[in-house]
Amino acid sequence: MKRYICYALLLQLLLLGTATATELDALDVMFREVQRSMKVLKRHDEAPYYISYEITEDVAATVSGAFGKATSRNFIVSRYLDIDLRLGDYSLDNTHPLRGGLSELSNGPATTPIEDEEALRTTLWLHTDVAYKQALTQFTRVKSAVQSSVRPVFRVGDYSPYPVRKFSEAKVELDADFEHWRDKIQQYTEPFSEAEFIQDNYAYIFGDVETRWFVNSDGSRILVSKPYYRLVIQATTKADDGMEISLERTFDASTPNKILQDEQVMSAVRSMIEDLHALRVAPLVEPYTGPAILSGRSTGVFFHEVLGHRVEGHRQRLLDEAQTFHSQLNQRLLPRSFSVVFDPTEGSFDGVELIGGYKYDNQGVEAQRVVVVDRGTLKGFLMSKTPIMGFYRSNGHGRKNYGYPVVSRQSNLFVEIRNPHTRDELEAMLIERIKEQGKPYGLYFADVKGGFTLTARSMPNAFNVNPLMVYRLYPDGSKELVRGVDLIGTPLTTFSRVEAGADDYEVFNDVCDAESGQLPVSTVAPSILISQIEVQKTESSRSIPPILPSPVSRIDGHSGSRADSER
């Protein structure tokens, strides 16, 4: 039994252990194997014209807790192999989209070692064989579908070549101090245990280093390694009418010390408790249309959902996509003072780190700045190596998480305003619109937690932004906190109502989930004025508040220690 356990541990170390001082040159082994695979498979009638291997290593650590106590910690090392094997040629291959969505561009990831050459070569050989056989089946389906379908008026290929790129950087090591993280979780969540009205609370510190080894049959060889650390704090309360109200604060950076800033975090915790107490008694918003101001964070999410997903290149060619902006090229979408840029080469803005950046995408293409909207006019799309009409070359936005197919995805989104207004000027303009439209009030979206959008033509082409803090702004300039509201609409109509932008830029970092998995993204945007928006009541539980009183005492509805309350 002891010998069996030792062998099991040895195997686990081989597969998942961190690299030793004599770490194998995985790029070299991968490159030699992809060349061998191409040479051998060329002998078959259906030979691949392109193969790429990508190994992704995730070293991740998490400490979580609630109400002043750390409850769990985890450490995971995982390595996955993705293979992109293409039969046919650049004009038509086995990845050609069929009605119903994308063809199977990925066969799913396989776990793989990288320390032992024979083990790595064997893994590459075995899964290349599987990928080739599946590609044969896919290509047969594609050729049959193409022969029985009406050919499009404009035909573009399924893939585009790109110059060979070679890049390698040092592998980053994860910086995870579990004891220190435990102390911080306990410190940051303790105030929630002293507030009677807080029903649920959790927080976690997450650290991750993603290292990617990429080679392709063209000759590219790339090694990139990126650290990412996030602190998330969440708390929930319940209003007397049964509505559950949650707030969340996140902190993101490339080192743990930058997110574990006590003064900044504790200030956010105190603000969350005060805001939740105020939201419990805030009035509900009824469905409404009228003018509104979106804060910089709200603007960022708004543009990410309304514009960002609709300028991803693959959506312009998929048969089931609504292709909202496909025919809008060189037409004006926004006021001439607005430009929208995606730039994964930027690492920070005004001292705040941007998590949506990278050096190379998942197809071996270097990150590039892309101007999508220039002075209000649509000028381009985010491109992977899958071409669309008029855009035949990647601009470095072919992204994915391991196990998913590469598609064009967003990175760092910048909404840039020429000759911006001040925030006070924007509020004055909002009050003017309220009076002009005969509305009792306008809305101010101070903060949001995210959103989602629908881009397929089989359903309404719409978006939904989920606010955290919303205020009514009255004609006399006074504000009132409200709750239970979602910002909704359709893209073309809502964009036609955008009027002006301010100079108060804010950063919003988050993780976006789409066809190619969860990926970090960032937005940098200012407050904007929209002459007409639409809101609806948010989905919410209506269960009655707790019948039993809380065992936690409080002072005037705010947090206070039990000792204080007993004196």
PyMOL commands that set and color helices and strands:
alter all, ss='L'
color gray80, all
select helices_A, chain A and resi 2-16+26-41+117-147+178-193+256-259+262-280+296-306+308-311+313-316+423-436+491-495+562-566
alter helices_A, ss='H'
color red, helices_A
select strands_A, chain A and resi 48-66+69-89+92-93+110-111+166-168+200-216+221-238+244-253+288-294+338-342+348-349+352-353+370-374+377-378+398-399+407-408+412-417+442-453+463-473+479-482+485-489+498-501+506-514+517-525+528-537
alter strands_A, ss='S'
color yellow, strands_A
deselect
rebuild
show_as cartoon
